[in-house]
């Protein structure tokens, strides 16, 4: 009998050796050369758009046969518009300032030593993600832009799509004369490869970035033997203050929930001041209901808006990722902040308010990675922040927080220049 675990170990070790060696070369490449690779990769994606879409159709047929949810199918699907968006994203990333080699701070000591803090790549990044094949392009591009080598491991449901996009990204590296081994993709659907990546590749990988559902991210955080940048889930809130403009409240809640229900920035809970519940909720709920959103309401909300489903305790800590929203009436802004502190995941929260003082109190008091005023939670996105793209929203407090773009994939080192100083 063939020991498949040995095959996985050999394959993954070979990836690690190759990518670590290529990182040494990549880190010496100029920003102009890395940008040229991104532009060439964007051109390759456009040239091979039909092949990418055909590969995606294979994935879609397989996913549907396995009964994957509508939200997951939406994440998986590629069409001409989404493929062009990938290519455009690469072009945008190529035009961003080089995040590597920036002098972040500089000072001179009394003894004449000149000290600089200079940005540098993190090293080799392992990225594990599910469903969305565009992450293949975004993640590879952001790593390349920031001088990092990368091992990608996409979900089995997007296997064919990922590899079609990966081939285009490698073509971009070759066109620019950069060692294509700086970009690697795990070539098997076997979940054992993920386990090996997390537990046995600390020699070659410096950090892991997970992007996917709760079970994936929890597994990564539990099993990884190197630092992890990521978030567990996106339980996002929209709070309607008593001063909220009704039309803004309606539009922000609707967009935050229904623009795309399956993304981590989608709102899952609406909180509304008791003082304004009767005036704000009927229109908000009518708009949601007409769009097919299921509304789960506490007793106070149910008394104002009929034909809702009673909430249970678990609703307040559930990331639905579909057309379901829970709504609760709170006494005041501090009660809303307390609810978010108890049930939120530290991802993204929004306040709708005309009262500027109340808005500032919310923005300062809510301890989430992203807080907004009079804007949809679905702006929680690196592209919308002007980062070109992102590989996820980090909700931790160590290193990156919020959208993780190219700049967030750097660290720094100290460069000290002297004229012969010795320490007494």
C-alpha positions as CSV (number, residue, x, y, z in Angstrom):
1,X,0.0,0.0,0.0
2,X,1.2,3.5,-0.9
3,X,1.5,5.8,2.1
4,X,-0.2,9.0,0.8
5,X,1.0,11.0,3.8
6,X,4.6,10.5,2.5
7,X,3.5,11.9,-0.9
8,X,1.9,14.9,0.7
9,X,5.0,15.5,2.8
10,X,7.3,15.3,-0.2
11,X,5.2,17.6,-2.3
12,X,4.8,20.2,0.4
13,X,8.4,20.1,1.4
14,X,9.4,20.6,-2.3
15,X,7.1,23.7,-2.4
16,X,8.6,25.0,0.8
17,X,12.2,24.6,-0.4
18,X,11.4,26.2,-3.8
19,X,9.5,29.2,-2.5
20,X,12.1,30.0,0.3
21,X,14.9,30.0,-2.3
22,X,12.9,32.2,-4.6
23,X,12.1,34.7,-1.9
24,X,15.8,35.5,-1.6
25,X,15.7,36.5,-5.3
26,X,12.4,38.3,-5.1
27,X,13.4,40.4,-2.1
28,X,16.2,41.8,-4.3
29,X,13.9,42.8,-7.2
30,X,13.0,46.4,-7.7
31,X,9.5,47.7,-7.3
32,X,9.5,48.5,-11.0
33,X,10.2,44.9,-11.8
34,X,7.5,43.6,-9.5
35,X,5.0,46.1,-11.0
36,X,5.9,44.9,-14.5
37,X,5.1,41.3,-13.4
38,X,1.7,42.5,-12.2
39,X,0.9,44.3,-15.4
40,X,2.0,41.2,-17.4
41,X,-0.2,39.0,-15.2
42,X,-3.2,41.2,-15.8
43,X,-2.6,41.0,-19.6
44,X,-2.4,37.2,-19.3
45,X,-5.7,37.1,-17.4
46,X,-7.4,39.1,-20.1
47,X,-5.9,36.9,-22.8
48,X,-7.0,33.7,-21.1
49,X,-10.4,35.0,-19.8
50,X,-12.3,32.3,-21.8
51,X,-10.1,29.5,-20.4
52,X,-10.6,30.9,-16.9
53,X,-14.4,31.0,-17.3
54,X,-14.5,27.5,-18.8
55,X,-12.5,26.2,-15.8
56,X,-14.9,28.0,-13.5
57,X,-17.9,26.3,-15.2
58,X,-16.4,22.9,-14.3
59,X,-16.1,24.0,-10.6
60,X,-19.7,25.4,-10.7
61,X,-21.2,22.2,-12.0
62,X,-19.3,20.2,-9.3
63,X,-20.4,22.6,-6.6
64,X,-24.0,22.5,-7.5
65,X,-24.0,18.7,-7.5
66,X,-22.6,18.8,-4.0
67,X,-25.5,21.1,-2.8
68,X,-23.3,24.1,-2.0
69,X,-25.3,27.1,-0.7
70,X,-26.4,29.9,-2.9
71,X,-24.1,32.3,-1.1
72,X,-21.1,30.1,-1.7
73,X,-22.1,29.6,-5.3
74,X,-22.1,33.4,-5.7
75,X,-18.6,33.6,-4.2
76,X,-17.4,30.9,-6.6
77,X,-18.9,32.1,-9.9
78,X,-16.8,33.9,-12.5
79,X,-18.0,35.7,-15.5
80,X,-16.5,38.2,-17.9
81,X,-17.1,41.1,-15.6
82,X,-15.5,39.4,-12.6
83,X,-12.5,38.2,-14.6
84,X,-12.0,41.8,-15.9
85,X,-12.3,43.0,-12.3
86,X,-9.4,40.7,-11.4
87,X,-7.2,42.1,-14.2
88,X,-8.1,45.6,-13.3
89,X,-7.3,44.9,-9.7
90,X,-3.8,43.8,-10.7
91,X,-3.3,47.0,-12.7
92,X,-4.5,49.1,-9.7
93,X,-2.1,47.3,-7.4
94,X,0.8,47.9,-9.8
95,X,0.1,51.6,-9.6
96,X,0.2,51.8,-5.8
97,X,3.3,53.2,-4.1
98,X,6.0,50.6,-3.3
99,X,5.4,49.5,0.3
100,X,9.0,48.1,0.5
101,X,12.0,50.1,1.4
102,X,10.0,53.1,2.8
103,X,11.8,55.0,5.6
104,X,9.1,54.9,8.3
105,X,11.1,56.9,10.8
106,X,14.5,58.4,11.1
107,X,16.5,60.1,13.9
108,X,20.1,60.8,15.0
109,X,21.5,59.9,18.4
110,X,23.8,62.2,20.4
111,X,26.8,60.0,19.5
112,X,26.2,60.6,15.8
113,X,24.5,57.3,14.9
114,X,21.8,57.7,12.2
115,X,18.9,55.3,12.7
116,X,16.2,54.5,10.2
117,X,13.2,52.2,10.5
118,X,12.7,50.8,7.0
119,X,9.8,48.6,5.7
120,X,10.6,45.1,4.5
121,X,8.6,42.1,3.3
122,X,7.3,39.6,5.9
123,X,8.9,36.7,4.0
124,X,7.1,33.7,2.8
125,X,3.3,33.8,3.3
126,X,1.0,30.8,3.3
127,X,-2.6,31.8,2.2
128,X,-5.5,29.3,2.7
129,X,-8.8,30.4,1.3
130,X,-12.2,29.0,0.2
131,X,-14.6,29.5,-2.7
132,X,-13.7,32.9,-4.2
133,X,-11.2,32.2,-7.0
134,X,-10.5,35.9,-7.4
135,X,-8.5,35.6,-4.2
136,X,-5.9,33.7,-6.2
137,X,-5.1,36.8,-8.2
138,X,-5.6,39.3,-5.3
139,X,-3.4,37.4,-2.8
140,X,-0.7,36.6,-5.3
141,X,-0.6,40.2,-6.5
142,X,-0.5,41.7,-3.0
143,X,2.3,39.4,-1.9
144,X,4.3,40.2,-5.1
145,X,3.7,43.9,-4.7
146,X,5.1,43.8,-1.1
147,X,8.0,41.6,-2.0
148,X,6.7,38.4,-0.4
149,X,6.8,34.9,-1.8
150,X,3.7,32.9,-1.3
151,X,2.1,29.5,-1.2
152,X,-1.6,29.5,-2.1
153,X,-4.0,26.8,-1.1
154,X,-7.5,27.4,-2.4
155,X,-10.6,25.5,-1.7
156,X,-11.4,22.2,-3.5
157,X,-14.6,23.7,-4.8
158,X,-12.6,26.3,-6.8
159,X,-9.7,24.0,-7.8
160,X,-9.9,24.4,-11.6
161,X,-10.6,28.1,-11.5
162,X,-7.7,28.7,-9.1
163,X,-5.2,26.9,-11.2
164,X,-6.3,28.7,-14.4
165,X,-5.7,32.0,-12.7
166,X,-2.5,30.8,-11.0
167,X,-1.1,29.9,-14.5
168,X,-1.6,33.5,-15.6
169,X,0.1,34.9,-12.5
170,X,3.1,32.7,-13.1
171,X,3.2,33.9,-16.7
172,X,3.4,37.4,-15.4
173,X,6.4,36.5,-13.2
174,X,8.2,34.9,-16.2
175,X,7.5,37.8,-18.4
176,X,9.2,40.2,-16.0
177,X,12.1,37.8,-15.5
178,X,11.3,37.0,-11.8
179,X,11.7,33.5,-10.5
180,X,8.2,32.0,-10.8
181,X,8.9,29.8,-7.9
182,X,8.1,32.8,-5.7
183,X,4.5,31.9,-6.4
184,X,3.4,28.4,-5.5
185,X,0.0,26.7,-5.4
186,X,-0.7,23.4,-3.6
187,X,-1.5,21.0,-6.3
188,X,-3.8,18.6,-4.5
189,X,-7.3,18.7,-3.1
190,X,-6.3,16.5,-0.2
191,X,-7.1,18.2,3.1
192,X,-4.0,16.6,4.6
193,X,-1.9,19.2,2.7
194,X,-3.5,21.9,4.8
195,X,-2.6,20.1,8.0
196,X,1.0,19.8,6.8
197,X,1.1,23.4,5.7
198,X,0.0,24.5,9.2
199,X,2.0,22.2,11.3
200,X,5.2,21.2,9.5
201,X,6.4,24.1,7.3
202,X,7.6,26.6,9.9
203,X,11.1,26.2,8.3
204,X,9.9,27.9,5.1
205,X,6.8,29.9,6.0
206,X,6.8,33.0,8.1
207,X,3.0,33.8,8.5
208,X,-0.3,32.2,7.6
209,X,-3.3,34.2,6.3
210,X,-6.6,32.3,6.3
211,X,-9.6,33.6,4.3
212,X,-12.9,31.6,4.5
213,X,-15.6,30.3,6.8
214,X,-15.5,30.0,10.5
215,X,-14.5,26.3,10.5
216,X,-11.5,26.9,8.3
217,X,-10.2,29.9,10.2
218,X,-10.7,28.2,13.6
219,X,-8.7,25.2,12.3
220,X,-5.9,27.5,11.1
221,X,-5.8,29.4,14.4
222,X,-5.8,26.1,16.4
223,X,-3.2,24.2,14.3
224,X,-0.8,26.8,12.9
225,X,2.8,26.7,14.2
226,X,3.6,30.2,12.7
227,X,1.8,33.5,13.3
228,X,-1.7,34.0,11.8
229,X,-3.3,37.1,10.4
230,X,-7.0,36.7,10.1
231,X,-10.5,36.9,11.6
232,X,-12.8,34.2,12.8
233,X,-16.1,35.6,11.5
234,X,-17.8,38.9,10.5
235,X,-20.7,39.6,12.9
236,X,-21.3,43.2,11.7
237,X,-23.8,45.7,13.1
238,X,-25.7,48.7,12.0
239,X,-26.9,50.9,14.8
240,X,-29.7,53.4,14.1
241,X,-29.4,56.3,16.5
242,X,-32.4,58.3,17.5
243,X,-31.1,61.1,15.3
244,X,-30.8,58.9,12.2
245,X,-32.2,60.4,8.9
246,X,-34.9,57.8,7.9
247,X,-33.9,57.6,4.3
248,X,-30.3,57.1,5.2
249,X,-31.2,54.5,7.8
250,X,-33.2,52.6,5.2
251,X,-30.6,52.8,2.5
252,X,-27.6,51.9,4.7
253,X,-29.3,48.9,6.3
254,X,-30.5,47.6,3.0
255,X,-27.1,47.9,1.3
256,X,-25.2,46.6,4.4
257,X,-27.4,43.4,4.4
258,X,-28.5,42.8,0.8
259,X,-25.8,44.1,-1.6
260,X,-24.0,40.8,-1.2
261,X,-25.2,38.6,1.7
262,X,-22.3,36.1,1.6
263,X,-19.4,38.4,2.4
264,X,-17.8,39.0,5.8
265,X,-18.7,42.7,5.7
266,X,-22.5,42.0,5.4
267,X,-24.5,43.3,8.3
268,X,-26.0,40.6,10.5
269,X,-27.7,42.6,13.2
270,X,-29.5,46.0,13.3
271,X,-29.7,47.8,16.6
272,X,-32.2,50.7,16.9
273,X,-32.8,53.3,19.6
274,X,-36.1,52.8,21.4
275,X,-36.9,56.5,20.9
276,X,-36.8,56.1,17.1
277,X,-37.8,52.5,16.6
278,X,-41.5,53.2,15.7
279,X,-40.5,55.8,13.1
280,X,-37.5,54.0,11.5
281,X,-38.3,50.3,11.6
282,X,-41.4,50.0,9.4
283,X,-39.6,51.4,6.3
284,X,-36.4,49.6,7.0
285,X,-38.1,46.3,7.4
286,X,-40.5,46.8,4.5
287,X,-37.5,47.4,2.2
288,X,-35.7,44.3,3.5
289,X,-38.8,42.1,3.3
290,X,-39.6,43.1,-0.3
291,X,-36.1,42.0,-1.2
292,X,-36.6,38.6,0.3
293,X,-34.7,39.1,3.6
294,X,-35.9,37.1,6.6
295,X,-36.3,39.3,9.7
296,X,-35.7,37.9,13.1
297,X,-37.0,40.4,15.7
298,X,-37.0,40.8,19.5
299,X,-40.4,41.4,21.2
300,X,-40.3,45.2,20.9
301,X,-39.5,45.0,17.2
302,X,-42.2,42.4,16.6
303,X,-44.8,44.8,18.2
304,X,-43.9,47.4,15.6
305,X,-43.3,45.2,12.6
306,X,-45.6,42.2,12.2
307,X,-44.7,39.0,10.4
308,X,-41.3,38.7,11.8
309,X,-39.6,35.6,13.4
310,X,-38.8,35.7,17.1
311,X,-35.1,35.9,17.9
312,X,-33.3,33.4,20.1
313,X,-30.1,34.1,22.0
314,X,-27.9,32.5,19.4
315,X,-29.1,35.0,16.7
316,X,-27.1,37.8,18.2
317,X,-23.8,35.8,17.7
318,X,-24.6,34.2,14.3
319,X,-22.9,35.1,11.0
320,X,-25.8,34.3,8.7
321,X,-24.0,35.0,5.3
322,X,-27.5,34.9,3.7
323,X,-30.6,37.0,3.5
324,X,-31.4,36.8,7.2
325,X,-31.0,39.7,9.7
326,X,-31.7,40.1,13.4
327,X,-33.1,43.3,14.8
328,X,-33.1,44.5,18.4
329,X,-34.3,47.7,20.1
330,X,-31.8,49.2,22.6
331,X,-32.3,51.9,25.2
332,X,-29.6,54.2,24.0
333,X,-26.2,54.5,22.4
334,X,-24.3,53.0,25.3
335,X,-26.6,49.9,25.3
336,X,-25.8,49.5,21.6
337,X,-22.1,49.7,22.3
338,X,-22.4,47.2,25.1
339,X,-24.4,44.8,22.7
340,X,-21.6,45.0,20.1
341,X,-18.9,44.4,22.7
342,X,-20.7,41.3,23.9
343,X,-21.8,39.7,20.6
344,X,-19.6,41.3,17.9
345,X,-16.5,39.7,16.3
346,X,-14.4,42.9,16.1
347,X,-14.9,43.2,12.4
348,X,-17.1,46.2,11.2
349,X,-19.8,48.3,12.8
350,X,-21.7,51.3,11.5
351,X,-23.7,54.1,13.2
352,X,-26.4,56.0,11.3
353,X,-26.9,59.4,13.0
354,X,-27.3,63.1,12.3
355,X,-25.9,63.9,15.8
356,X,-22.2,64.4,15.3
357,X,-21.4,64.1,19.0
358,X,-23.2,60.7,19.2
359,X,-21.4,59.5,16.1
360,X,-18.0,60.4,17.5
361,X,-18.8,58.7,20.8
362,X,-19.7,55.5,18.9
363,X,-16.6,55.7,16.6
364,X,-14.3,56.1,19.6
365,X,-16.0,53.6,21.9
366,X,-16.5,50.6,19.6
367,X,-13.4,48.5,19.5
368,X,-13.7,46.9,16.1
369,X,-11.3,46.9,13.2
370,X,-13.5,49.1,11.1
371,X,-16.1,51.6,12.4
372,X,-18.2,53.8,10.0
373,X,-20.6,56.7,10.3
374,X,-23.6,56.9,7.9
375,X,-22.1,54.3,5.5
376,X,-22.7,50.7,4.7
377,X,-20.6,48.0,6.4
378,X,-20.0,46.6,2.9
379,X,-17.3,49.2,2.5
380,X,-15.2,47.0,4.7
381,X,-13.0,46.1,1.7
382,X,-9.4,46.9,0.7
383,X,-10.4,47.9,-2.7
384,X,-12.9,50.4,-1.3
385,X,-10.2,51.7,1.0
386,X,-7.9,52.5,-2.0
387,X,-5.6,49.5,-1.3
388,X,-6.2,48.0,-4.7
389,X,-7.3,44.7,-3.1
390,X,-7.0,42.8,0.1
391,X,-6.6,39.3,1.3
392,X,-8.9,39.6,4.2
393,X,-10.0,41.7,7.2
394,X,-7.8,41.2,10.2
395,X,-9.6,41.5,13.5
396,X,-6.7,40.9,15.8
397,X,-4.6,43.5,17.5
398,X,-1.1,42.3,16.6
399,X,0.4,43.5,13.4
400,X,-2.3,44.1,10.7
401,X,-5.8,45.2,11.6
402,X,-8.7,45.8,9.2
403,X,-8.2,45.3,5.4
404,X,-4.9,43.5,4.8
405,X,-3.3,45.0,1.6
406,X,0.2,45.3,0.3
407,X,1.4,47.7,3.0
408,X,0.0,45.4,5.8
409,X,2.1,42.6,4.4
410,X,5.3,44.3,5.4
411,X,7.3,44.5,8.6
412,X,10.4,46.7,9.2
413,X,14.0,46.6,10.2
414,X,16.4,49.1,11.7
415,X,19.2,50.4,9.6
416,X,21.9,52.1,11.6
417,X,24.8,54.1,10.0
418,X,27.8,55.3,11.9
419,X,31.3,56.7,11.4
420,X,33.2,54.3,13.6
421,X,31.3,54.6,16.9
422,X,32.0,52.0,19.6
423,X,29.9,51.5,22.7
424,X,31.7,52.5,26.0
